């Protein structure tokens, strides 16, 4: 399952390992936000990209996901959906864009976690 969780209260994004494997197990990822489509994406990147986030695969062996803490990114994602609550966590399932090594997540697929 391609999925991630956004924890607005703790400014944390958890990307499931299956999502990272589906985009080719990259060393760096970049987040893309499309407010018009109310969607965002995770795509492969490299260290030359100033907006890229490094993945340290050696640290990922024990857990089911990669965690990223970013107040500005999480606040940007909060703006995608008026009904999202800023103190809750949401899980969103996504899909792979063929031949682009990109996972796309649509706000309409978000589920609030208890």
N, CA, C and O atoms as a GROMACS GRO file, in nm:
protein
  456
    1UNK      N    1   0.085  -0.118   0.000
    1UNK     CA    2   0.000   0.000   0.000
    1UNK      C    3   0.090   0.125   0.000
    1UNK      O    4   0.182   0.136   0.081
    2UNK      N    5   0.062   0.215  -0.089
    2UNK     CA    6   0.133   0.343  -0.092
    2UNK      C    7   0.058   0.438  -0.001
    2UNK      O    8  -0.058   0.471  -0.024
    3UNK      N    9   0.128   0.482   0.103
    3UNK     CA   10   0.060   0.568   0.199
    3UNK      C   11   0.160   0.654   0.274
    3UNK      O   12   0.280   0.627   0.277
    4UNK      N   13   0.104   0.757   0.335
    4UNK     CA   14   0.180   0.839   0.428
    4UNK      C   15   0.084   0.896   0.529
    4UNK      O   16  -0.037   0.895   0.509
    5UNK      N   17   0.140   0.944   0.638
    5UNK     CA   18   0.060   1.008   0.742
    5UNK      C   19   0.115   1.147   0.766
    5UNK      O   20   0.236   1.170   0.761
    6UNK      N   21   0.024   1.240   0.791
    6UNK     CA   22   0.062   1.378   0.824
    6UNK      C   23   0.010   1.407   0.964
    6UNK      O   24  -0.110   1.404   0.989
    7UNK      N   25   0.102   1.434   1.053
    7UNK     CA   26   0.069   1.465   1.192
    7UNK      C   27   0.088   1.616   1.209
    7UNK      O   28   0.200   1.664   1.225
    8UNK      N   29  -0.022   1.689   1.204
    8UNK     CA   30  -0.015   1.835   1.209
    8UNK      C   31   0.027   1.886   1.346
    8UNK      O   32   0.094   1.990   1.356
    9UNK      N   33  -0.010   1.817   1.450
    9UNK     CA   34   0.023   1.861   1.585
    9UNK      C   35   0.174   1.861   1.610
    9UNK      O   36   0.227   1.951   1.676
   10UNK      N   37   0.243   1.759   1.557
   10UNK     CA   38   0.387   1.745   1.580
   10UNK      C   39   0.471   1.780   1.457
   10UNK      O   40   0.592   1.757   1.455
   11UNK      N   41   0.406   1.837   1.354
   11UNK     CA   42   0.475   1.879   1.231
   11UNK      C   43   0.557   1.764   1.171
   11UNK      O   44   0.674   1.781   1.137
   12UNK      N   45   0.493   1.648   1.158
   12UNK     CA   46   0.564   1.527   1.116
   12UNK      C   47   0.493   1.462   0.998
   12UNK      O   48   0.370   1.455   0.993
   13UNK      N   49   0.573   1.414   0.903
   13UNK     CA   50   0.523   1.336   0.791
   13UNK      C   51   0.589   1.199   0.799
   13UNK      O   52   0.712   1.189   0.808
   14UNK      N   53   0.508   1.095   0.796
   14UNK     CA   54   0.559   0.958   0.796
   14UNK      C   55   0.528   0.897   0.660
   14UNK      O   56   0.412   0.884   0.621
   15UNK      N   57   0.634   0.860   0.589
   15UNK     CA   58   0.618   0.799   0.458
   15UNK      C   59   0.642   0.650   0.472
   15UNK      O   60   0.749   0.608   0.517
   16UNK      N   61   0.546   0.570   0.434
   16UNK     CA   62   0.560   0.425   0.444
   16UNK      C   63   0.672   0.378   0.351
   16UNK      O   64   0.689   0.429   0.241
   17UNK      N   65   0.746   0.279   0.398
   17UNK     CA   66   0.859   0.227   0.320
   17UNK      C   67   0.814   0.176   0.182
   17UNK      O   68   0.887   0.190   0.084
   18UNK      N   69   0.695   0.118   0.176
   18UNK     CA   70   0.646   0.067   0.047
   18UNK      C   71   0.635   0.180  -0.055
   18UNK      O   72   0.658   0.159  -0.174
   19UNK      N   73   0.601   0.299  -0.008
   19UNK     CA   74   0.594   0.416  -0.097
   19UNK      C   75   0.732   0.449  -0.150
   19UNK      O   76   0.748   0.475  -0.270
   20UNK      N   77   0.830   0.449  -0.062
   20UNK     CA   78   0.968   0.480  -0.104
   20UNK      C   79   1.023   0.375  -0.198
   20UNK      O   80   1.095   0.408  -0.293
   21UNK      N   81   0.991   0.248  -0.174
   21UNK     CA   82   1.035   0.143  -0.265
   21UNK      C   83   0.969   0.157  -0.402
   21UNK      O   84   1.031   0.132  -0.505
   22UNK      N   85   0.842   0.198  -0.401
   22UNK     CA   86   0.768   0.212  -0.527
   22UNK      C   87   0.824   0.322  -0.617
   22UNK      O   88   0.807   0.316  -0.739
   23UNK      N   89   0.890   0.422  -0.558
   23UNK     CA   90   0.950   0.528  -0.641
   23UNK      C   91   1.100   0.504  -0.663
   23UNK      O   92   1.174   0.595  -0.701
   24UNK      N   93   1.143   0.380  -0.637
   24UNK     CA   94   1.279   0.343  -0.674
   24UNK      C   95   1.382   0.352  -0.564
   24UNK      O   96   1.502   0.358  -0.592
   25UNK      N   97   1.338   0.352  -0.438
   25UNK     CA   98   1.429   0.356  -0.323
   25UNK      C   99   1.534   0.467  -0.338
   25UNK      O  100   1.653   0.439  -0.338
   26UNK      N  101   1.489   0.591  -0.350
   26UNK     CA  102   1.580   0.703  -0.376
   26UNK      C  103   1.666   0.741  -0.255
   26UNK      O  104   1.632   0.709  -0.141
   27UNK      N  105   1.775   0.807  -0.282
   27UNK     CA  106   1.861   0.861  -0.175
   27UNK      C  107   1.809   0.998  -0.129
   27UNK      O  108   1.834   1.039  -0.016
   28UNK      N  109   1.737   1.067  -0.218
   28UNK     CA  110   1.681   1.199  -0.188
   28UNK      C  111   1.540   1.204  -0.243
   28UNK      O  112   1.511   1.145  -0.347
   29UNK      N  113   1.452   1.275  -0.172
   29UNK     CA  114   1.315   1.296  -0.221
   29UNK      C  115   1.282   1.443  -0.217
   29UNK      O  116   1.343   1.521  -0.143
   30UNK      N  117   1.184   1.480  -0.298
   30UNK     CA  118   1.134   1.618  -0.298
   30UNK      C  119   0.982   1.612  -0.290
   30UNK      O  120   0.919   1.523  -0.348
   31UNK      N  121   0.924   1.707  -0.218
   31UNK     CA  122   0.778   1.719  -0.209
   31UNK      C  123   0.731   1.826  -0.305
   31UNK      O  124   0.790   1.934  -0.313
   32UNK      N  125   0.626   1.796  -0.378
   32UNK     CA  126   0.565   1.890  -0.472
   32UNK      C  127   0.420   1.909  -0.428
   32UNK      O  128   0.350   1.812  -0.400
   33UNK      N  129   0.376   2.033  -0.423
   33UNK     CA  130   0.239   2.064  -0.381
   33UNK      C  131   0.166   2.131  -0.496
   33UNK      O  132   0.215   2.227  -0.556
   34UNK      N  133   0.045   2.080  -0.526
   34UNK     CA  134  -0.039   2.137  -0.630
   34UNK      C  135  -0.172   2.179  -0.567
   34UNK      O  136  -0.264   2.098  -0.558
   35UNK      N  137  -0.182   2.306  -0.522
   35UNK     CA  138  -0.305   2.350  -0.457
   35UNK      C  139  -0.428   2.342  -0.548
   35UNK      O  140  -0.538   2.315  -0.501
   36UNK      N  141  -0.410   2.365  -0.676
   36UNK     CA  142  -0.522   2.361  -0.769
   36UNK      C  143  -0.586   2.223  -0.779
   36UNK      O  144  -0.708   2.212  -0.789
   37UNK      N  145  -0.504   2.120  -0.776
   37UNK     CA  146  -0.554   1.982  -0.782
   37UNK      C  147  -0.578   1.924  -0.642
   37UNK      O  148  -0.625   1.811  -0.627
   38UNK      N  149  -0.543   2.005  -0.538
   38UNK     CA  150  -0.550   1.959  -0.400
   38UNK      C  151  -0.477   1.826  -0.384
   38UNK      O  152  -0.531   1.727  -0.334
   39UNK      N  153  -0.353   1.829  -0.429
   39UNK     CA  154  -0.271   1.709  -0.425
   39UNK      C  155  -0.126   1.746  -0.396
   39UNK      O  156  -0.086   1.862  -0.410
   40UNK      N  157  -0.050   1.647  -0.357
   40UNK     CA  158   0.093   1.665  -0.343
   40UNK      C  159   0.161   1.536  -0.384
   40UNK      O  160   0.097   1.431  -0.393
   41UNK      N  161   0.289   1.545  -0.409
   41UNK     CA  162   0.363   1.430  -0.461
   41UNK      C  163   0.497   1.419  -0.391
   41UNK      O  164   0.551   1.517  -0.338
   42UNK      N  165   0.549   1.298  -0.393
   42UNK     CA  166   0.686   1.271  -0.349
   42UNK      C  167   0.757   1.214  -0.471
   42UNK      O  168   0.711   1.118  -0.532
   43UNK      N  169   0.868   1.276  -0.506
   43UNK     CA  170   0.941   1.232  -0.624
   43UNK      C  171   1.088   1.212  -0.592
   43UNK      O  172   1.140   1.267  -0.495
   44UNK      N  173   1.154   1.134  -0.674
   44UNK     CA  174   1.299   1.114  -0.660
   44UNK      C  175   1.369   1.246  -0.684
   44UNK      O  176   1.325   1.328  -0.763
   45UNK      N  177   1.480   1.263  -0.616
   45UNK     CA  178   1.560   1.382  -0.637
   45UNK      C  179   1.706   1.345  -0.617
   45UNK      O  180   1.740   1.227  -0.608
   46UNK      N  181   1.791   1.446  -0.610
   46UNK     CA  182   1.933   1.420  -0.586
   46UNK      C  183   1.991   1.530  -0.498
   46UNK      O  184   1.923   1.628  -0.468
   47UNK      N  185   2.115   1.513  -0.459
   47UNK     CA  186   2.174   1.607  -0.362
   47UNK      C  187   2.198   1.746  -0.418
   47UNK      O  188   2.225   1.839  -0.342
   48UNK      N  189   2.189   1.763  -0.549
   48UNK     CA  190   2.207   1.896  -0.607
   48UNK      C  191   2.082   1.982  -0.593
   48UNK      O  192   2.088   2.104  -0.609
   49UNK      N  193   1.968   1.919  -0.562
   49UNK     CA  194   1.841   1.990  -0.547
   49UNK      C  195   1.833   2.050  -0.407
   49UNK      O  196   1.833   1.976  -0.308
   50UNK      N  197   1.825   2.181  -0.397
   50UNK     CA  198   1.821   2.247  -0.267
   50UNK      C  199   1.694   2.217  -0.187
   50UNK      O  200   1.691   2.237  -0.066
   51UNK      N  201   1.590   2.169  -0.255
   51UNK     CA  202   1.465   2.137  -0.186
   51UNK      C  203   1.453   1.988  -0.151
   51UNK      O  204   1.350   1.945  -0.097
   52UNK      N  205   1.556   1.913  -0.180
   52UNK     CA  206   1.553   1.769  -0.156
   52UNK      C  207   1.580   1.735  -0.010
   52UNK      O  208   1.652   1.806   0.060
   53UNK      N  209   1.520   1.627   0.033
   53UNK     CA  210   1.539   1.574   0.168
   53UNK      C  211   1.613   1.442   0.156
   53UNK      O  212   1.570   1.354   0.081
   54UNK      N  213   1.724   1.424   0.227
   54UNK     CA  214   1.799   1.298   0.219
   54UNK      C  215   1.728   1.187   0.295
   54UNK      O  216   1.666   1.210   0.399
   55UNK      N  217   1.738   1.066   0.242
   55UNK     CA  218   1.688   0.947   0.310
   55UNK      C  219   1.809   0.866   0.355
   55UNK      O  220   1.899   0.839   0.275
   56UNK      N  221   1.811   0.828   0.479
   56UNK     CA  222   1.921   0.749   0.532
   56UNK      C  223   1.867   0.606   0.551
   56UNK      O  224   1.811   0.574   0.655
   57UNK      N  225   1.886   0.522   0.450
   57UNK     CA  226   1.828   0.389   0.449
   57UNK      C  227   1.878   0.303   0.565
   57UNK      O  228   1.805   0.216   0.612
   58UNK      N  229   2.000   0.325   0.611
   58UNK     CA  230   2.052   0.247   0.724
   58UNK      C  231   1.967   0.269   0.848
   58UNK      O  232   1.955   0.179   0.931
   59UNK      N  233   1.908   0.387   0.863
   59UNK     CA  234   1.823   0.417   0.979
   59UNK      C  235   1.680   0.365   0.962
   59UNK      O  236   1.605   0.361   1.059
   60UNK      N  237   1.644   0.325   0.842
   60UNK     CA  238   1.507   0.281   0.815
   60UNK      C  239   1.485   0.132   0.835
   60UNK      O  240   1.372   0.086   0.823
   61UNK      N  241   1.589   0.057   0.866
   61UNK     CA  242   1.576  -0.088   0.874
   61UNK      C  243   1.482  -0.133   0.985
   61UNK      O  244   1.416  -0.236   0.971
   62UNK      N  245   1.475  -0.060   1.095
   62UNK     CA  246   1.395  -0.103   1.208
   62UNK      C  247   1.248  -0.066   1.203
   62UNK      O  248   1.166  -0.137   1.262
   63UNK      N  249   1.212   0.040   1.136
   63UNK     CA  250   1.074   0.086   1.139
   63UNK      C  251   1.003   0.071   1.006
   63UNK      O  252   1.066   0.044   0.903
   64UNK      N  253   0.872   0.089   1.008
   64UNK     CA  254   0.793   0.074   0.886
   64UNK      C  255   0.786   0.199   0.800
   64UNK      O  256   0.728   0.197   0.691
   65UNK      N  257   0.846   0.309   0.849
   65UNK     CA  258   0.831   0.434   0.775
   65UNK      C  259   0.950   0.526   0.797
   65UNK      O  260   1.033   0.506   0.886
   66UNK      N  261   0.956   0.628   0.710
   66UNK     CA  262   1.054   0.736   0.721
   66UNK      C  263   0.981   0.855   0.779
   66UNK      O  264   0.872   0.889   0.734
   67UNK      N  265   1.040   0.920   0.879
   67UNK     CA  266   0.978   1.037   0.939
   67UNK      C  267   1.054   1.163   0.903
   67UNK      O  268   1.177   1.166   0.905
   68UNK      N  269   0.979   1.265   0.870
   68UNK     CA  270   1.036   1.395   0.838
   68UNK      C  271   0.962   1.499   0.922
   68UNK      O  272   0.839   1.501   0.924
   69UNK      N  273   1.036   1.584   0.990
   69UNK     CA  274   0.978   1.692   1.069
   69UNK      C  275   1.005   1.824   0.998
   69UNK      O  276   1.120   1.862   0.976
   70UNK      N  277   0.897   1.894   0.962
   70UNK     CA  278   0.911   2.022   0.894
   70UNK      C  279   0.784   2.104   0.918
   70UNK      O  280   0.679   2.074   0.862
   71UNK      N  281   0.796   2.206   1.000
   71UNK     CA  282   0.680   2.290   1.030
   71UNK      C  283   0.629   2.360   0.905
   71UNK      O  284   0.508   2.367   0.883
   72UNK      N  285   0.719   2.413   0.824
   72UNK     CA  286   0.676   2.488   0.705
   72UNK      C  287   0.609   2.396   0.602
   72UNK      O  288   0.508   2.434   0.542
   73UNK      N  289   0.663   2.276   0.581
   73UNK     CA  290   0.602   2.184   0.485
   73UNK      C  291   0.466   2.137   0.535
   73UNK      O  292   0.370   2.135   0.458
   74UNK      N  293   0.456   2.100   0.660
   74UNK     CA  294   0.329   2.054   0.714
   74UNK      C  295   0.224   2.165   0.711
   74UNK      O  296   0.108   2.140   0.680
   75UNK      N  297   0.264   2.288   0.741
   75UNK     CA  298   0.170   2.400   0.733
   75UNK      C  299   0.125   2.424   0.589
   75UNK      O  300   0.010   2.462   0.566
   76UNK      N  301   0.214   2.404   0.494
   76UNK     CA  302   0.175   2.417   0.352
   76UNK      C  303   0.073   2.310   0.315
   76UNK      O  304  -0.022   2.338   0.241
   77UNK      N  305   0.092   2.188   0.366
   77UNK     CA  306  -0.002   2.080   0.337
   77UNK      C  307  -0.138   2.107   0.404
   77UNK      O  308  -0.242   2.072   0.348
   78UNK      N  309  -0.137   2.168   0.522
   78UNK     CA  310  -0.261   2.200   0.591
   78UNK      C  311  -0.350   2.290   0.507
   78UNK      O  312  -0.472   2.283   0.516
   79UNK      N  313  -0.289   2.375   0.426
   79UNK     CA  314  -0.365   2.465   0.339
   79UNK      C  315  -0.435   2.397   0.223
   79UNK      O  316  -0.514   2.461   0.154
   80UNK      N  317  -0.408   2.268   0.199
   80UNK     CA  318  -0.471   2.197   0.087
   80UNK      C  319  -0.618   2.162   0.114
   80UNK      O  320  -0.695   2.142   0.020
   81UNK      N  321  -0.656   2.156   0.239
   81UNK     CA  322  -0.792   2.112   0.271
   81UNK      C  323  -0.848   2.192   0.386
   81UNK      O  324  -0.792   2.192   0.496
   82UNK      N  325  -0.958   2.262   0.362
   82UNK     CA  326  -1.020   2.346   0.464
   82UNK      C  327  -1.072   2.268   0.583
   82UNK      O  328  -1.078   2.321   0.694
   83UNK      N  329  -1.109   2.142   0.563
   83UNK     CA  330  -1.168   2.064   0.672
   83UNK      C  331  -1.064   1.996   0.761
   83UNK      O  332  -1.100   1.942   0.866
   84UNK      N  333  -0.937   1.997   0.721
   84UNK     CA  334  -0.836   1.936   0.806
   84UNK      C  335  -0.820   2.014   0.935
   84UNK      O  336  -0.826   2.137   0.935
   85UNK      N  337  -0.801   1.945   1.043
   85UNK     CA  338  -0.782   2.007   1.174
   85UNK      C  339  -0.633   2.008   1.207
   85UNK      O  340  -0.564   1.908   1.190
   86UNK      N  341  -0.584   2.121   1.254
   86UNK     CA  342  -0.442   2.141   1.276
   86UNK      C  343  -0.383   2.066   1.392
   86UNK      O  344  -0.262   2.076   1.417
   87UNK      N  345  -0.463   1.990   1.466
   87UNK     CA  346  -0.409   1.912   1.578
   87UNK      C  347  -0.431   1.762   1.558
   87UNK      O  348  -0.419   1.685   1.653
   88UNK      N  349  -0.462   1.721   1.437
   88UNK     CA  350  -0.495   1.580   1.409
   88UNK      C  351  -0.392   1.520   1.314
   88UNK      O  352  -0.307   1.590   1.258
   89UNK      N  353  -0.404   1.388   1.296
   89UNK     CA  354  -0.320   1.313   1.204
   89UNK      C  355  -0.409   1.253   1.096
   89UNK      O  356  -0.518   1.203   1.125
   90UNK      N  357  -0.361   1.257   0.972
   90UNK     CA  358  -0.436   1.204   0.858
   90UNK      C  359  -0.348   1.106   0.781
   90UNK      O  360  -0.228   1.127   0.765
   91UNK      N  361  -0.410   0.998   0.733
   91UNK     CA  362  -0.342   0.903   0.646
   91UNK      C  363  -0.398   0.921   0.506
   91UNK      O  364  -0.519   0.936   0.487
   92UNK      N  365  -0.308   0.920   0.410
   92UNK     CA  366  -0.350   0.936   0.270
   92UNK      C  367  -0.286   0.826   0.188
   92UNK      O  368  -0.165   0.804   0.194
   93UNK      N  369  -0.368   0.756   0.112
   93UNK     CA  370  -0.317   0.657   0.018
   93UNK      C  371  -0.289   0.726  -0.115
   93UNK      O  372  -0.357   0.821  -0.152
   94UNK      N  373  -0.188   0.677  -0.184
   94UNK     CA  374  -0.150   0.740  -0.308
   94UNK      C  375  -0.134   0.641  -0.421
   94UNK      O  376  -0.163   0.522  -0.408
   95UNK      N  377  -0.088   0.693  -0.532
   95UNK     CA  378  -0.067   0.611  -0.652
   95UNK      C  379   0.062   0.654  -0.719
   95UNK      O  380   0.107   0.768  -0.704
   96UNK      N  381   0.120   0.562  -0.792
   96UNK     CA  382   0.244   0.590  -0.863
   96UNK      C  383   0.212   0.647  -1.001
   96UNK      O  384   0.124   0.598  -1.071
   97UNK      N  385   0.285   0.750  -1.039
   97UNK     CA  386   0.277   0.802  -1.174
   97UNK      C  387   0.377   0.721  -1.258
   97UNK      O  388   0.497   0.728  -1.234
   98UNK      N  389   0.328   0.645  -1.354
   98UNK     CA  390   0.417   0.557  -1.431
   98UNK      C  391   0.533   0.632  -1.497
   98UNK      O  392   0.517   0.743  -1.548
   99UNK      N  393   0.649   0.569  -1.494
   99UNK     CA  394   0.771   0.618  -1.558
   99UNK      C  395   0.823   0.750  -1.502
   99UNK      O  396   0.911   0.811  -1.564
  100UNK      N  397   0.774   0.795  -1.389
  100UNK     CA  398   0.820   0.922  -1.333
  100UNK      C  399   0.879   0.908  -1.193
  100UNK      O  400   0.927   1.006  -1.137
  101UNK      N  401   0.875   0.788  -1.135
  101UNK     CA  402   0.924   0.767  -0.999
  101UNK      C  403   0.865   0.869  -0.903
  101UNK      O  404   0.936   0.931  -0.823
  102UNK      N  405   0.733   0.884  -0.911
  102UNK     CA  406   0.662   0.982  -0.831
  102UNK      C  407   0.536   0.919  -0.771
  102UNK      O  408   0.462   0.849  -0.841
  103UNK      N  409   0.513   0.943  -0.642
  103UNK     CA  410   0.390   0.900  -0.577
  103UNK      C  411   0.303   1.024  -0.557
  103UNK      O  412   0.350   1.126  -0.505
  104UNK      N  413   0.177   1.015  -0.597
  104UNK     CA  414   0.085   1.129  -0.590
  104UNK      C  415  -0.023   1.098  -0.487
  104UNK      O  416  -0.079   0.988  -0.484
  105UNK      N  417  -0.052   1.197  -0.403
  105UNK     CA  418  -0.150   1.184  -0.296
  105UNK      C  419  -0.255   1.294  -0.310
  105UNK      O  420  -0.221   1.412  -0.316
  106UNK      N  421  -0.383   1.254  -0.314
  106UNK     CA  422  -0.493   1.350  -0.328
  106UNK      C  423  -0.563   1.367  -0.194
  106UNK      O  424  -0.590   1.269  -0.124
  107UNK      N  425  -0.592   1.491  -0.159
  107UNK     CA  426  -0.656   1.525  -0.032
  107UNK      C  427  -0.787   1.449  -0.014
  107UNK      O  428  -0.822   1.412   0.098
  108UNK      N  429  -0.858   1.426  -0.123
  108UNK     CA  430  -0.987   1.355  -0.114
  108UNK      C  431  -0.973   1.214  -0.056
  108UNK      O  432  -1.071   1.158  -0.007
  109UNK      N  433  -0.852   1.158  -0.061
  109UNK     CA  434  -0.828   1.022  -0.008
  109UNK      C  435  -0.786   1.022   0.138
  109UNK      O  436  -0.755   0.916   0.192
  110UNK      N  437  -0.784   1.136   0.204
  110UNK     CA  438  -0.736   1.146   0.342
  110UNK      C  439  -0.837   1.087   0.441
  110UNK      O  440  -0.958   1.104   0.427
  111UNK      N  441  -0.782   1.018   0.540
  111UNK     CA  442  -0.863   0.961   0.647
  111UNK      C  443  -0.807   1.012   0.779
  111UNK      O  444  -0.687   0.998   0.805
  112UNK      N  445  -0.892   1.071   0.863
  112UNK     CA  446  -0.846   1.118   0.994
  112UNK      C  447  -0.827   0.996   1.085
  112UNK      O  448  -0.913   0.909   1.095
  113UNK      N  449  -0.712   0.994   1.151
  113UNK     CA  450  -0.683   0.885   1.245
  113UNK      C  451  -0.729   0.927   1.384
  113UNK      O  452  -0.729   1.045   1.418
  114UNK      N  453  -0.766   0.828   1.463
  114UNK     CA  454  -0.814   0.857   1.600
  114UNK      C  455  -0.699   0.882   1.693
  114UNK      O  456  -0.720   0.908   1.811
   0.00000   0.00000   0.00000
